[in-house]
Amino acid sequence: MSDPKLEAAYTFCLELAQSHYENFPVASFLLPKRLRRPISVIYAFARTADDFADEGNLSQTERLDRLNGFSHALEQINQGRYQGNDPIFLALEDVISRHRLPLKLFEDLLTAFKQDVVKSRYADFNEVLNYCRYSANPVGRLLLHLAISPSERQLQQSDAVCTALQLINFYQDIVQDYREQDRIYIPQQELSAAGLKEHDLVASNSESIAVVVRSLYQRTTRLMQQGYLLGASLRGRLGWEVRAMTLGGITTLHHLSQQTNDNLQSRPRLTKQQMLLILFLAACPKVYSRHCEKIFNSML
C-alpha cells in the first residue's frame, strides 16, 4: 500500500480495534491474516457510531447529528469519492472498493444506532427481531462477503446465528440495559401478558420473570438451530472462527437456561477452561455439529 495517508488510516483503525475487548472478531488468532485489517476498519466504523449513540452526555439531537454525519460520508462513498479526512472513512472507502462490500450493510448498522437513540422499548418479539436485522445481521454478512462469495443459504444461516447471538447478549444484560441505558429488549406485550411491570425485571427475586425469559430462551434456541451449520460449511480458519463464536453463544444460552428461577438476572460467564474446550470442539466441523446437537436436545 503506497499511499501514506491510507496506510495511516488503516493503522488508526487497527489500534482502535485492538484497544477494545469485544465479542466482535477483531484480533482473533483464528482469523485469516488477510481479513484482520478490513475487519478492524469495519469494527472502527461500528464502534465509533455505537459510541455516538450510547456514550457521553450528548443530547439526542447531537447524537443523531453525528450519526447522520456518518450517513453522509457513506453517501459520498456511494457517489464515488469520500471528500473528508476521517481515517475511518478513508480506510472504509478502500475496504468497500477492494472487497466489493454492499454499502447497504453499513447503512443498516447506522439504522440500528439511530434507533438506539430514539427507541428504548419493543412492543413484541418481531420488533426485537427487526432491530437485530439492523444491529447484528450486517456484521455476519460483511464477514462472509469479505471471505467468500456466500450463497443465499449461508447468508440466511448467518442472519439466524447473528440474531440469536444478539438476543443472548440481551438476556445476559437485562439489568444492566435497564439501569444504565433505560432500555428493555424484553417484549412489552409479553411482560403485560404475564402481569409484570418493568421494575420486575430488576427485582431482587427473579422468579416472576421466569415464564417470560424461558420462553425467549426456547425461541432463541430454535433460531440458533436454523443457522449453526453455517460454521460447518466454511473451511479453514474462518470456519473455525465462526464455529467457535457460534458454539460460545450456544453454550452461554445453555447456561442461561440452566439457571434457577431465582437467579435469572445473573450473567453467566464462560471460564477459561470452557473457552478452550469450545476452541477444541470447534476445530472439527463434525465434532462441532454433534456437540451443538447434543446441547439443543438438552434444551428443547
C-alpha positions, -999 to +999 in steps of 0.1 A: +000+000+000+018+031-013-005+059+000+009+071+033-025+087+042-043+055+036-018+034+055-021+058+085-059+054+083-056+016+084-032+019+114-057+041+132-084+015+128-062-014+138-052+005+170-088+014+178-098-023+174-070-036+195-078-012+223-112-026+229-123-060+242-153-071+223-171-102+210-165-088+176-138-109+159-112-082+156-079-097+165-088-134+169-059-156+161-083-178+143-090-153+116-070-154+083-044-127+085-057-111+053-090-103+070-077-086+101-071-052+085-105-049+068-123-063+098-106-037+120-119-010+097-155-023+099-151-025+137-138+011+139-168+022+120-193+003+141-176+010+175-174+048+168-210+050+156-222+029+186-204+053+209-222+082+193-255+065+202-246+055+238-216+072+253-210+106+269-235+133+277-246+143+243-282+153+236-304+132+214-301+158+187-263+158+189-262+120+188-284+119+157-263+147+140-231+127+144-247+095+131-262+115+102-227+127+095-216+091+091-246+085+068-234+115+047-199+101+045-213+067+033-233+086+006-201+102-006-185+068-009-216+056-028-213+085-052-177+076-059-155+097-037-152+104+001-143+140+005-133+142+041-103+134+063-117+110+088-093+080+089-122+056+094-139+066+061-106+068+042-099+032+051-135+022+048-138+035+012-108+014+003-122-017+020-156-014+003-139-009-031-113-037-027-138-063-014-169-051-032-189-049+001-226-040-001-228-004+012-263-011+025-249-033+053-232-002+067-263+019+063-282-009+082-258-006+111-264+031+113-302+025+112-297+004+144-276+030+161-301+058+153-328+036+166-309+032+199-311+070+203-348+073+199-363+039+209-359+020+242-389-003+243-401-030+220-438-040+217-433-076+206-408-102+197-410-093+160-399-058+168-369-071+186-361-094+157-363-064+133-339-045+154-314-074+153-318-074+115-301-040+115-278-042+146-264-077+143-270-094+109-249-069+089-218-079+108-221-116+099-229-108+063-199-084+060-176-111+074-189-136+048-186-111+019-150-104+030-140-140+029-161-158+003-189-154-022-217-166+001-247-184-011-282-172-001-285-201+023-252-191+040-264-155+043-297-167+059-278-190+083-256-161+092-286-139+100-301-166+122-268-170+142-262-133+145-297-125+156-295-153+182-262-140+195-277-105+198-307-119+217-284-139+240-265-107+248-298-090+257-307-118+281-274-115+298-277-078+302-313-073+313-305-055+345-276-035+330-295-023+300-324-012+322-304+006+349-277+021+327-294+028+294-331+027+303-335+001+276-357-030+277-355-057+249-379-080+266-412-075+246-437-053+264-466-074+253-451-105+269-445-086+302-480-074+302-495-108+294-476-122+324-489-095+347-454-079+351-442-044+354-408-031+341-394-030+376-400-067+380-370-072+356-346-059+383-365-072+414-344-090+440-363-122+433-364-131+396-389-159+398-417-137+385-400-132+351-392-169+346-421-177+324-412-149+300-375-153+297-376-191+295-400-187+265-375-164+249-347-188+255-366-215+237-373-193+207-336-183+206-325-219+207-347-227+177-333-197+159-298-208+165-307-243+152-316-226+119-280-213+114-255-232+134-245-254+104-231-223+087-198-229+106-196-265+094-199-253+058-169-230+060-134-241+055-101-232+071-095-206+099-127-187+090-148-218+096-131-224+129-137-188+139-174-189+130-179-223+147-162-210+179-183-179+181-215-199+174-207-226+200-198-199+225-232-184+221-249-218+223-230-226+254-239-193+271-276-198+261-274-233+277-260-218+309-288-192+309-314-220+305-299-240+334-301-211+359-327-215+387-357-192+386-344-171+415-311-165+397-322-155+362-306-120+364-270-131+369-247-131+339-232-164+332-195-161+322-175-188+303-144-198+322-110-200+305-113-238+306-147-237+289-134-213+262-105-236+255-129-265+252-150-245+228-120-239+206-111-276+207-146-287+198-149-261+171-117-273+154-135-302+137-168-295+119-183-329+126-174-328+163-188-293+165-220-303+148-226-333+171-219-312+202-243-285+192-270-311+185-264-326+219-269-292+236-300-285+216-315-318+226-310-310+262-327-276+259-358-284+237 
